[in-house]
Amino acid sequence: MLFSEIVYGPIHSRRLGCSLGINLMPPDGKICTFNCVYCECGFNTEGHYKLPTRQQVAHAMEEKLKQLQHDGITPDVFTFSGNGEPTMHPEFEGIIDDTVMLRDRFFPMAKISVLSNSTRLGNEAVVRALMKADNRILKFDSAFNHTMRLIDQPVNDSFNVDDLMERLCSFKGDLIVQTIFLRGEHNGQIIDNTTEQEVNAWIEAVKIINPKQVMIYAIDRATPVKTLEKVSRDELETIADRLREFGYQVSVAG
Ligand code: SF4
């Protein structure tokens, strides 16, 4: 499933409420620094895709916000998501600046959230931009490199959990951790981040990262790997309860 517009919705998001989506990636292909087995946009595609410019994004957003205001619709959140990893956009920081300005003008109560896969946290401009958003919702799918690689399939082989942990800790708690739980098989390898060993290590890692909130969720739509199993809401709640025992705010989308 690809988003054909720069600004789409608002849609009702399981995790975010009435969400106005912003897609900084091309309308006709997915580009990401991960290639997750569960990605709703499918696997990365080769091609010479054009990203929207900062001006095009600002224009599309302004037009949409005028329309929403006219229609009496108030979004809860502006969400950067779409056909790939939003922080890959070379003008990401400027786009966040424009978004803050437009949000303040049209819907000052709305939050700005960025759903990111956490691979670009080594880039200072990306971190600066993320700090200008209200919510940085950063992916952390396993505390083990082997499992993270099976699930997220990072394009850069050097991406690893130790560096990721260090970068997530550098937010000093001012972040939301997002984790999908799933089971399945891909290319003859078993994928499962729901085992006792996985969940124990994940809980210990989350305690070190110490985020203000944790979002856990299950597969919702069609995935490029067809053998993946949707984890039940009860199982997610059991995992969430284990983390809640340590005082964390955990939301579940099953
Ligand atoms: S990080 Fe997000 S966009 Fe990228 S492959 Fe994974 S699910 Fe898809």
Boltz pocket constraint, residues with backbone or C-beta under 6 A from the ligand:
constraints:
  - pocket:
      binder: B
      contacts: [[A, 31], [A, 32], [A, 33], [A, 34], [A, 35], [A, 36], [A, 38], [A, 39], [A, 40], [A, 41], [A, 42], [A, 82], [A, 83], [A, 84], [A, 85], [A, 116], [A, 117], [A, 152]]
      max_distance: 6.0
